[in-house]
Amino acid sequence: MKILITGASSGLGEELARSYANEDNELFLLARRETRLLNLQKELEPHTKKVKIIVADVTKFDELQKKIKTIGAVDMVILNAGISVGHSKDITPIDEFKNLYDVNVISNHAILEVLLPHFVAQKSGKIVFISSLASLFSMPSSKVYSSSKRALNAYAEGIRYKYKNDNIKVINILPGFIKSELTDKNNFYMPFLLSTKDGVKRIYDAIEKERRFYPFPLRFYLIILFLNSLPQFLRDIIVNSKK
Ligand SMILES: NC(=O)c1ccc[n+]([C@@H]2O[C@H](COP(=O)([O-])OP(=O)(O)OC[C@H]3O[C@@H](n4cnc5c(N)ncnc54)[C@H](OP(=O)(O)O)[C@@H]3O)[C@@H](O)[C@H]2O)c1
C-alpha cells in the first residue's frame, strides 16, 4: 500500500508511520523538520518497502501541492499535521488564528485537491482525518483549536457523502488527550491522557476497521455527549465554574 502521512516528524504521525512500516507499504512522510524525518526514515527503511520523506510546510499551499503531485496516486492519506495555539484566555492574534486554520483545515483541502482525482480514477482510497474530541465541546481556552477541528468534521463529513459511490473511505478520528509535543505544552490537567503508543494503537485499529467516526477514549466521549445533552444554561454554569 502507498501511504502519505502528514505531520510525521513527531507525536501521532511519527508513531503511525511506525505502525504502517512493513514490507508491503511505501511510506511518504511529510513535515517541516527534515532531521526528524531523516532519522525516522533511517529507522523504518530496513523493514519497509520504501520510505520517502517530503519536507514541506503545509501552509505554503503552492509548494505543498507541487510536492504532493510528485507522489502520484496513493492508497491512503492520513491528514494528521495539526497545531494548537497557547491555551491562554487572552484574545488570539489574528495571524496565529489564520495560521492555525491554514494548518488544521485548509492544508487538508490543498492536499486532497491533488489526491482526490486519483482516488476517483482508481475507484478506491482511504482518507483519514485526525480531528479531536475538542471539536465536540468548546472551552474558553480552546475556542480557536476547537472551532478548527469542528470545521474539519464538517469538511470530512461532506467529503464522505460526496465520494461514497467512488469507493473512497473517509475515516474521521477524534482523539482525546494523547501524550505528544502538542500536549506536552498544556499546563492543565488532561483527563484520560493516553500514552502515544496506546493512543496510536487505537487510531491504527480504527483505520483498519474503517470506522467512519471514531471518538475516543469512550468514557471521555460519553462525558462530552452528556454535557452536550444538557440545556445551555446548565452547560454555561459548568463551563464558567471551570474558568
Ligand atoms: N495529542 C493529542 O492529545 C491530540 C488530541 C486530539 C487531536 N490531536 C491531533 O493529532 C494531530 C497530531 O498532533 P500531535 O499530538 O502528534 O502533535 P505534534 O507532536 O506536535 O505533531 C504535529 C505534527 O504536525 C506537523 N506540522 C505542524 N505544523 C506544520 C506545518 N506548517 N507544515 C507541516 N507540518 C506541520 C509537525 O511537524 P513539523 O513541526 O516538523 O512541521 C508534527 O509532525 C494534530 O492534528 C492534533 O490536532 C492530537
The ligand as a Gaussian input file, in Angstrom:
#p B3LYP/6-31G(d) Opt

LIG

0 1
 N       -2.033000      14.699000      21.134000
 C       -3.329000      14.858000      21.377000
 O       -3.793000      14.764000      22.540000
 C       -4.268000      15.115000      20.253000
 C       -5.642000      15.031000      20.539000
 C       -6.545000      15.266000      19.509000
 C       -6.098000      15.546000      18.247000
 N       -4.754000      15.636000      18.006000
 C       -4.331000      15.942000      16.652000
 O       -3.372000      14.993000      16.258000
 C       -2.529000      15.570000      15.254000
 C       -1.069000      15.313000      15.601000
 O       -0.763000      16.013000      16.781000
 P        0.324000      15.522000      17.832000
 O       -0.343000      15.460000      19.137000
 O        1.045000      14.346000      17.319000
 O        1.254000      16.809000      17.883000
 P        2.796000      17.035000      17.484000
 O        3.650000      16.016000      18.122000
 O        3.031000      18.468000      17.790000
 O        2.820000      16.785000      15.916000
 C        2.322000      17.710000      14.992000
 C        2.877000      17.378000      13.633000
 O        2.339000      18.325000      12.692000
 C        3.404000      18.845000      11.922000
 N        3.148000      20.218000      11.498000
 C        2.752000      21.263000      12.266000
 N        2.713000      22.382000      11.533000
 C        3.085000      22.041000      10.274000
 C        3.267000      22.765000       9.076000
 N        3.039000      24.092000       8.991000
 N        3.679000      22.099000       7.967000
 C        3.919000      20.778000       8.033000
 N        3.763000      20.031000       9.141000
 C        3.364000      20.665000      10.250000
 C        4.618000      18.787000      12.842000
 O        5.813000      18.690000      12.056000
 P        6.916000      19.857000      11.866000
 O        6.857000      20.727000      13.089000
 O        8.179000      19.104000      11.698000
 O        6.480000      20.551000      10.621000
 C        4.387000      17.479000      13.576000
 O        4.906000      16.402000      12.839000
 C       -2.910000      17.049000      15.192000
 O       -3.801000      17.262000      14.122000
 C       -3.641000      17.284000      16.503000
 O       -4.544000      18.347000      16.437000
 C       -3.839000      15.432000      18.975000

